[in-house]
Amino acid sequence: MLSLLITGAAGFVGGNLAVAAASRWQTYLTCHRSPVVANGAHVVGPLDLADRDHVEHVIRQVKPAVIVHAASLSGIDPCEANPERAWQINVGGTKNIAAAARRWRSRLVYLSTDLVFDGRKDGRTPIHVKNLCDVLLECAARPDLQGVLHVAGPQRMSRMDFGRQICDSLGLDRELLIPTTFQNSSADGRRPADCALDCSKARSVLATPIWDTVQGLREMLMQGSNFRSDLLQ
């Protein structure tokens, strides 16, 4: 069984990825400060991405076949409030991971975000986290996949339309939803309105089917305890 190192394993994607990888990989987990649920994996311990020597030590210790780099300083508002720290972690930390991965010949799968784009219209392409994790594990296992892949759902919809679909799936009254804009919200950082991604390349090269929102919501209702819903908090 090949070894897989997941950074950011206490986060939403990293935590669910650890669950998905448990039966397929010899899995090693790192985090920053938050506790990690091991699920049979090896918890390496806290990892300071901004410390190049520490990153080198951890990867040298594990020597993973593949690294999935899911750690970051996430959230627009924290990044806007502390841009220097955001740069240290999201840019410098990723550079440290990439350099160590190259030295120890580990394949690297790096997650970015749709929020790097300056969208003007309201739209997103939602994807269920379990489906995303299956895609990530396929990317980890396939050295032939190189370069940038946009991975998101096949449907472009506004946040309001997605909220209505969630209400319909849960049997809730969609009329209770109140439309608003980011300009009228309490968020500090500016957000792109349109985060929709063109995923045609991903769909053409991946064996993993990408679910639409109806299938994703159905899966969420069926998953029960296998879904790390605690990570939504």
N, C-alpha and C positions, 0 to 999 in steps of 0.2 A: 504494500500500500504506500503510495507516494505521500510525501509530507507537504502540508499546506500551512503557511503562517498567515493569520488574519490580524491586521492592525485595526484598532477601533472596535474591538469585539464587544465592548459595552454599549455601543451605539445601536441604532435601529437596524440598519442594514447589516452591520458587522455581527450583531447578536443573532439575527435570523439566519445569516450565512453560516455561522457556527453550527446551528441546529441542522441545517441542510447538508453540511459537509461531514457530519459526524460519522455516517455509515460508509462514506466513500473515500475519505482521506484520513491520514494520520494528522490530526489537526492541532495546531499550536495557536494560542490566543494571547494578544497583548491589549492593553488599555492604557489610559492615562491615570485617572484617579478612581473612576467609578468601578464598583465590583463587577466581576464577570461571572456569568453562569457557565460552568465548564461543559456540562452535557457530555462527559467522557473525554473531553479534549485536555491537552496539557496547557495549563495557564503559565506562561513564561513570566508574567509579572508586568508592572508598569513600564511603559516605554515613553521616554521623552524624545519626541521626534526632532526637536530643535537641537539636541545634543548629538552631534555626529559620531562621537566616540561610543556613546551608549547604543545608538542604532547599529553601528558596526559590531559591537560586542554581542548584541542579541541575535543578529542574523548569523554571525559566525558560530554562535552557540547552537542554533537550531539547524542551520544549513538546509533550509527548506527547498524543495523542488520548485515550489510556486509561492509567491507572496501576493495576497490580495490586500491592497492598501486602501482600507476603508476609513481610516482615521483622518480627522480634520477638525479645525475650529469651524463648526457649522453655524448657520444662522446669520442672516444679513446684519441684524442689529449688533451682535457682539463683534463682528468683523469691522463694521463701520465705527464702533466705539473704540476699538483697539486695533487699528490697521497694522501697526508694527508687529504685534503678536500674531495677527492673522497671517502676515507675510512669513514670519519665522516658522509657523507650523505648516501652513498650506503650500508654501513655495519651498522654503528652506528644508522643512521636514521631508517633503516629497523628494527633493533633490538628494537628501541623505539616504532615504530608502532606495532610490534608484541606483545610487552609486554603490551601496553595499550589495544590492541584488546583482549588479553587473560583476562585482568582484567575486561573489560566491556562486555565480552562474545560476541564479534563481530566476525563473520566469516571473515577470511582474505584470499584474493586472491592477490598473489604477482607476479609481472612481473619481470622476469630476462631478459637475452639477449643471443642470439646465439654467441656473441663475447667472451663468457667465455671459449669457446673451442679452442684448439690449432690445427686447421685444417691445412692440408698440401697441399691439392689440391684445385683447384678453383671450388667452387660450393656453391649454396644457394638454399633454398626452400622458395621462396617468398609467402607471403600471403597478401591479400587485407585487409586494416585496418577495413573496415566495417565487413568483415567476422570474423576478429580477435575479434572485439568488441562483436559480437553475441556470440562467444565462451566464452568470459569473463563473459558476463551476464548469460549464462547458468551455468558456474562454480559458479557464485555468488548465483544462485538460487538453487543449488543442493548440500546439505550438504554431500551427499554420495560420492562426488568426493573429494578425498584426495590425498596428495602427489604431485609428480612432473609430469606434463604433458608437453611434447614437442608439441607445436602448431605452425605449419607452413604449407606451401602449400605441395601438394603431389608430386610435380615435383622437381627433383634436376637438376639445370642448372647453367652454368657459368654466371657471370655478363654480359659478352658479348652477350651470347645467349638471355638473358632476355632483354637486350637493343635492340637487333634485333627484338624481338617479340613486344616490345613497338612501334618501328618504323613501323612495319607491321600493327599494330592496328590503328595507327594514320595516315597511308598513307604517311609516311616519307621515305626518301631514306636511307636504312640501310647501304649503301656503304659509307655514310658520317661518320659513326662511326669509330674511330681509336683505335685499340687494344693497351693496355698498361699494365703495371704491377704496383703493389703498390710500388715496389722498385724504379720505375721511377716517382712516383707521389710526390706532395709537402707535403704529410701528414707526421707528425712527428712520431706518434706512430705506432708500428708494428701492423699489422692486420692479423688475421688468414685467409688463402686463402679459406678454405673449412668450411662454416658455415651451411652446410646442416644438417637437423635434422631428426631423425627417429620418425615419428609421428604415428606409427601404434597403439600405446596404445590409443592416443587421438581419433583416428578414430573409435576405437572399443568401447569406453565408451561414446562418445558424441552423442547427438541427432542432433546437428548442423552439416550439411554437410560442409566439408572443400573444398573450390573452388580450381580449378586449375588456372593457370595464364591466360588462355584464358577467362574464366568466370570472373575472377577478373578484367581484363582490360576492358571487356565489361561492367561490372557494373560501373567502374570508369567513362566511357564515358556517361553512362546513368544517373548517380546520379545528376549531376548539382549542384544546390545550397545546397543540403543536405550534400555534402562532404566538410569538413573543409579544403579546398585546401589552405587557407591562412596559415594554420599551417605548410605547407611545406617550408615556407620561413625561 
